[in-house]
Amino acid sequence: MKIILPIIISATLFTACNSSDSKTPTPETPADTATIAAPAKKDSAVVSGELLVNGGNYSEKEKKILDRIAQLPEFKKSYKYIDSLTDHKHGLSSMIFKPQKGEKFYYVKVGYSSPERFETYYNFYVDSTTFAINVDDVVEADIVPIAEWRKREAKRK
């Protein structure tokens, strides 16, 4: 009995953990993540509600925002890393959200989109009129201009 009970518990846990009955997608893993295939590629998002996703109609402003993000050295470095890690099969993914009522910033989430989850590398806030880029500094728990964030990152290394 001492041997059978742990085997039954292990089998039950294994079956429960591997269940694929998850019907509710998590906000971190939308199926319509916008993938940027190369840092210079502009056609990478489309409007779908508040989330802009891959492949269709989008405004010049949204293209400009994604292009500015794709030109950042941090984006290019992470893109090269993912590209080499995946044997040139994947790049970075971006999700861009329109400003909410009364706000002026587009929210752009950049990271690696795997089959299991979206792994966020950067959270950018881009001014919809000036296109100034701010970064969510998760260590300090505040949003700062990219120049300030880069200074902080340099001190942390």
Protein Blocks (a to p, Z undefined) as FASTA:
>chain_A
ZZmmmmmmmmmmmmmmmpckbfbdcfklcfkbccdfbfklmblcccehjbccehiaddfk
lmmmmmmmmmpmklmmmmmmmmmmnoopaccddddddddehiabdcdddddddfkbccdf
bdcdddfklopacdddfknopacdfklmmmmmmmmZZ
